[in-house]
Amino acid sequence: MTWAGLLEQWALIEADFQQTYGIDLDTPGLMQTRSWRWLKARIYGLLSAETRINRHFAPPERSK
């Protein structure tokens, strides 16, 4: 997984931010007032929780 790969799934990240953190990333000016560190920490949080972005990159294993 790369940052480029993550950012290609921006729609999943946006939906997860809204559901998990209650933050609408489309709010005018929001991203200009936040640091890269702020965004990165929250995306890492999404990847370690039961979220769309987590399921995209780590789908559940199929039973045999």
C-alpha positions as CSV (number, residue, x, y, z in Angstrom):
1,M,0.0,0.0,0.0
2,T,1.3,3.4,-0.9
3,W,0.0,7.0,-0.3
4,A,-0.8,7.2,-4.0
5,G,-2.9,4.1,-3.7
6,L,-4.6,5.4,-0.6
7,L,-5.4,8.7,-2.2
8,E,-6.9,7.0,-5.3
9,Q,-9.5,5.7,-2.8
10,W,-10.4,9.2,-1.6
11,A,-14.2,8.6,-1.9
12,L,-13.8,5.8,0.7
13,I,-11.6,8.0,2.9
14,E,-14.2,10.8,2.7
15,A,-17.1,8.5,3.7
16,D,-15.1,7.0,6.6
17,F,-14.1,10.4,7.9
18,Q,-17.8,11.4,8.0
19,Q,-18.9,8.1,9.6
20,T,-16.0,7.6,12.0
21,Y,-15.0,11.1,13.0
22,G,-18.0,13.1,12.1
23,I,-15.8,15.3,9.8
24,D,-17.0,16.4,6.4
25,L,-13.8,16.7,4.3
26,D,-15.7,18.7,1.8
27,T,-16.2,21.6,4.3
28,P,-14.8,24.7,2.6
29,G,-11.4,25.7,4.1
30,L,-11.1,22.6,6.3
31,M,-8.1,21.1,4.6
32,Q,-6.3,24.4,4.5
33,T,-6.5,24.7,8.3
34,R,-5.2,21.2,9.0
35,S,-1.7,19.8,8.8
36,W,-0.5,16.8,6.8
37,R,0.3,15.2,10.2
38,W,-3.4,15.6,11.2
39,L,-4.7,14.0,8.1
40,K,-2.1,11.2,8.2
41,A,-2.9,10.3,11.8
42,R,-6.6,10.0,11.0
43,I,-6.1,8.0,7.9
44,Y,-3.9,5.6,9.9
45,G,-6.7,5.4,12.4
46,L,-9.1,4.5,9.7
47,L,-6.8,1.7,8.5
48,S,-6.8,0.2,11.9
49,A,-10.6,0.2,12.4
50,E,-13.5,-1.5,10.8
51,T,-13.9,0.9,7.9
52,R,-14.4,1.0,4.1
53,I,-10.7,1.9,3.5
54,N,-9.5,-0.9,5.8
55,R,-11.7,-3.5,4.0
56,H,-10.5,-2.3,0.6
57,F,-6.9,-2.9,1.4
58,A,-7.3,-5.8,3.8
59,P,-10.4,-7.8,2.7
60,P,-11.4,-10.6,5.0
61,E,-9.9,-14.0,4.3
62,R,-12.1,-16.5,2.6
63,S,-12.7,-19.7,4.5
64,K,-11.6,-22.9,2.6
